[in-house]
Amino acid sequence: MKASKEFVIDSFSGKEVQEKYRRSVFDIGLWESEKIIFGRYLNETSKILDIGCGAGRTTFGLHKLGYKNIVAVDFTPKMIESAKVIQLELKTNIDFEVGDACNLRFTDEIFDSCIFSFNGLMQIPIRENRLKAMKEINRVLKGKGLFIFTTHDREKNEEWLWFWEEEKIRWESGNIDDRIFEYGDRIIFEEGRETFLHFPTRDEILSMLKESNFIDVEDKWIFDIADEPKIVRENVCGCRFWIAKKKD
């Protein structure tokens, strides 16, 4: 069976992954690179949409830094349940809700900035759907609003170049996982679960930004932004930060 929205929801609903995401709020918080990027591009008075918020690692981290006007959405109901439990503990008042990045409920041009952290955009199966999400994000952003997100970069991460060379051979021979759609897709097994993730190239993202009416303001490899602590390096494979601006 092909990777689907239901597959994605299931992969993030189990007890172990829920516990991991809840722990990340307290044990990891914002990455050093995130603090730098958010501090550079976000205003404390901005209305921010945190998409793919999980249990609230970025959401609560932003709130702690003084960003109070945040709406946080996630596709997985269990994640929102976890975020709301943590919210009771932290005594915050953030709007957490279940939401689909491909079909946002919000009216046009309502947010100053949108965030899609920890490669969440690339956990949407099929390029057409990822592009739809980017167009939806563009729609709900105000003029010149910012979209901050991360992706892998399969040409930048030298540690995995060997895998993609072998994967190319598998695609050419037709010997691929029949649940995936495109070259760059992977079904990854970790922590007792399978999850979908697309690994794009930089040129692929640049093309999608153009198609969804964004301008690339800055994109930079995570470890060129900050020297992350060990706990982040252990939990985060190298990724590229993207800061894009909505065209006028």
Buried (B, 14 or more C-beta within 10 A) or exposed (E): EEBEEEBBBBBBBBEEBBEBBBEBBEEBBBBBBBBBBBEEBBEEEBBBBBBBBBBBBBBBBBBEBEBBBBBBBBBBEBBBBBBBBBBEEBEBEBEBBBBBBBEBEBEEBBBBBBBBBBBBBBBBBBBEBBBBBBBBBBBBBBEEBBBBBBBBBBBBBEEBEEEBEEBEEEBEEEEBEEBBBEBBBBBEEEEEBEBBBBBBBBEBBBBBBEEBBBEBBBBBBBBEBBEBEEEBBEBBBBBBBBBBBBEE
